């Protein structure tokens, strides 16, 4: 049994056709068929149920196929790691961020990263915080931008930036002539927050509890864009991070006198990462690149 046999099985699954699978693998159809037959002989099981109309995987074949996916992914991982060990500044780099940061921050850094690290193939991933942490631990992500604090003992991190929250109000609100506002005044208006699962919600609720504020209980926005649209339509006010506010000038923003909520963004990576030096350089680079 060899790796080529697993590759052939996966090609058969993808194409559903011996001829197309052979072409995808760069071999003749008879050669591919012989390898699959030999694998069946070695295992002592039938992997494919063949007929004049084609084939289908047997239950045994489906189980072998599951493991073939894992094996070939691990082979690809080893090859990628070898490239990284040879040059940590080249090859694929997967970078994650949560939904209330990714669409507003990634566009500001991607051109710089392409210019500063030309040999990296940067893959950007947007997911909720808990998903990003889990993917980091499993090795499916190289690094992630997360809001502190993060309960992750397997991870190292460096601070990229901190930013304040503004109060976002509708364009025709009675406060639009103001530039600042007292936190106590916010209790006069319905406050809209994101739904459960967004770290931004927790940061806003911490501030609300200290300031004695409530929220709109019959509607919680599922995304930042939904929240912004609801504010723009005059349905409520909300707490908006600075990087989001800079990208959405159609809403009026007020600073909170005496200081409002803030969030601190850090770059996180596994303690065991072979790219530790690169991560530290990225922390220094991105923190200097952030213009506030």
C-alpha positions, 0 to 999 in steps of 0.5 A: 500500500502506498500514498498514490493509492490513497490519492487515486481513491480521493480522485475517484471520489471527486470525479466519480469516473475512472477516466477522469480520475486517471487524467487528474492524477496524470496516469493511465486508466489501467494503471489507476485501476491496477493500484486500486485492485492491489489495495483491495487485495492487500486489505482483503476487502472490496472498496468499490462496487463496480458495474457497467454503469460505473462504480460506488464505494462500499461501506468498507471503501467509505471508511478507507476514504475517510482515512485517506482524506486525513492521511493526504491532509497530513502529508500536505501539512508535512510538506507545508511545514517543511517549507516553513522550517526552511523559510518561516517567511514563505508559504501559506499563513492563515490569519483569523479575526472575529466578525466585528473586526475582520471586515474593517481591519483586514482591508487596512493591512492586507496591502502592507502585508503583501508588500512587507512579506512578499513570499507569504500567501496570506489567507484571511479567515473570519469567524467568531472568537471561540471558533478561532481559538479552537482552530488555533489550538488544532493547528488549522490557523497560524494566528488570530486577531482577538480581543483581550482577555482570551482564556488560552493557556496554549497561546502566546500573544502580543498587543496590536492596538487599543481603541475606544467605542463611540456612541452611534446615533441616527443622522437625524437624532436630536444629539447630532449637534453634540460631539460628546455625551455623558454616559448617564444620558445614554439611558434615555435611548434604547440601546441595541447590541449584538446577539450572544456569541459576539465578543463585542457584546460582552465588552458593551455589556460590561460598560452598560452594567457599570453605567446603569444602561439597558438594551433593546431586549426584543431585538439583538443584531446578528451582525455589525452591518445589521446593527449599523443599518438599524441605527441609521434607520433611527431604531436605536443607538449603539456602541461602535468601535472606532475602526468600524466608525471610520468605515461608516461615516453615514452614522453620527458618532459621539465620544463619551465624556470621561471615557467609555468602553475600549477593546484591546486587540492582540495577535495570538499564536500557539506557544509551539509554533515554529513561526514564533519569531515571525509572529513577534515581528508581525506584532511589532509591524502591525502595531506600528502600522495601526494609525488609530 
